[in-house]
Amino acid sequence: MKISTTIDQELGEKVHFVLTQAFPEGLPEGFSPSVVKTADARNGDYQCNDAMALAKALRKNPREIAAKLVEGLTDPEMLDSVEVAGPGFINFRLNPAWTARRLLAMDLEETRGTPAVGGGKTVVIDYSSPNVAKPMHIGHIRSTVIGNALDRLHRFCGYTVISDNHLGDWGTQFGLILLGYRHFLNADALAASPVQELERIYVASYQKSKEDESWLESARQELVKLQQGDPENRALWEKFVTLSLGEFEKIYRRLDVRFDLHRGESFYNDDLAGVLERLEAAGLLVESEGAQVVDLEADKLGICIVRKRDGGFNYATTDLATVFSRVREFNPETILYVTDERQQRHFKQFFTVCEKLGEEVSLQHVWFGLMRLPEGTFSTRQGNVIKLEVLLDEAERRALEMVKTSSPEMPEAQQREVARAVGIGALKYADLSQNPQSLVTFTWEKAMALDGNSAPYLQYAHARIRSVLDKHAAQFPADDVDAASPAAELPAEQVLALKAVQFPEAVLGAARHYRPNYLADYLYELAQNYSTYHQSVPFLKSEDGVRESRMRLIRSVADTLKAGLGLLGIEAPERI
Ligand code: ARG
């Protein structure tokens, strides 16, 4: 059986079918029932609360509608029971044998039964997007980690994803950097840590421009020269971009992040004049205090400046050009932008302008709050800029300590490899397991906790299962786990199998709502259910037949954990 839909969806369709049969006079327009997981397992596995609203619309008694549903929803293969509760809630309980078969079917599919809802539609995901000649700050790190999870989730759900690193590689700061580079460069420092040196140069040049009017003027001239294609400035600028990108790449490699495109702002430079023409033609361009703007007062969004008084274009102008270019080239259904919350107004503004221009692509700003860093957590430099490498090193160092304690017998090289997966995983997960829009405080204790909602906890659960499976294989080489069907006798087994078959729902929820934490929550619950099971039954001491089916169940759980972690960009080592 090829899985074509999720369980909640399948039940919803059944409900819909029964209702159309029971009420041939017709259902209210636009009505589509929804079946959701129950919050409390005592009420069943899934529930439908639509009878009440439907009763109102049809002028009927909700219990009568519920009764019709119960009567029509007989499917003993899939459902153990369908019951009415309270004023007309319908509670469903799945047949554990059905759930076990579902799990077998999931094991056969690479996406573990996740329907390809993307259907090949294209999504552009604009994430990470740091600025050249400046170190990545915490906002870029979060954007990288969250954006990459959304990237993986969408590909998994059958979307064609174009990931684009929209580097800040153009703009007024380059005048100051060019000038500063010629006066303040320390070549050794540049060789040792290019971005840090470029930033130092920028800061020094900026300071000087505050005190020295002629310096500022020279910087402006350098910028104009760059924009007009002066070969010397152009070559230097390219060098800045290459050096910065090289350093960013080191971090991307460590985080296992890859982009399809690295199109910085400069890529759209030649399109900017066209943006103004298009706005003009649409009657949207007005002049305000010498600048060219789009008036968004009526939308309560102020004014959006597209050309400054001095003739320079703005961040919004580039973003408009970028939308037009992406639409032309990729025809995406959606463009996602992952940045911190401080840019909300910018995105609202240019999204609104796009709408006024009749662009049909769905533009979504996926914003996140800033993560709070308790004093002393990270090595910070002035201005609260975190050296990301230092952070990654620290994570791996802490993880190595952990691995050395848990697996002292493991060869050192392997310990390091595992520590890398655990350390980087812990950092990513600390970010991804939070509601991105809530304010969180990062602590190492929480990120590395072996007994809480952390990557190491999930990785440990996964490795623990693999080790049971290995022991089993060594002790019972004749057991055929592939031929066994997952254990579904004990309540703990039924709970675990049910959780495991809900993987696709968690994946789709996370992708649809741009909330990787939905998947993280799910994985945590799955690991907890496993832990309960692990403590409640003997594995290797259970009797013939039962033993294989238990192995089959936990193997599916391990595969599910691994797949889920993979979607968050986190590795699941076989041993910890
Ligand atoms: N470079 C920007 C920054 O560091 C982020 C760019 C986000 N993407 C975009 N298309 N505006 O703040």
Residues whose N, C-alpha, C, O or C-beta is under 5 A from the ligand:
A	BS01	LIG	D126 S129 P130 N131 H166 L167 G168 T339
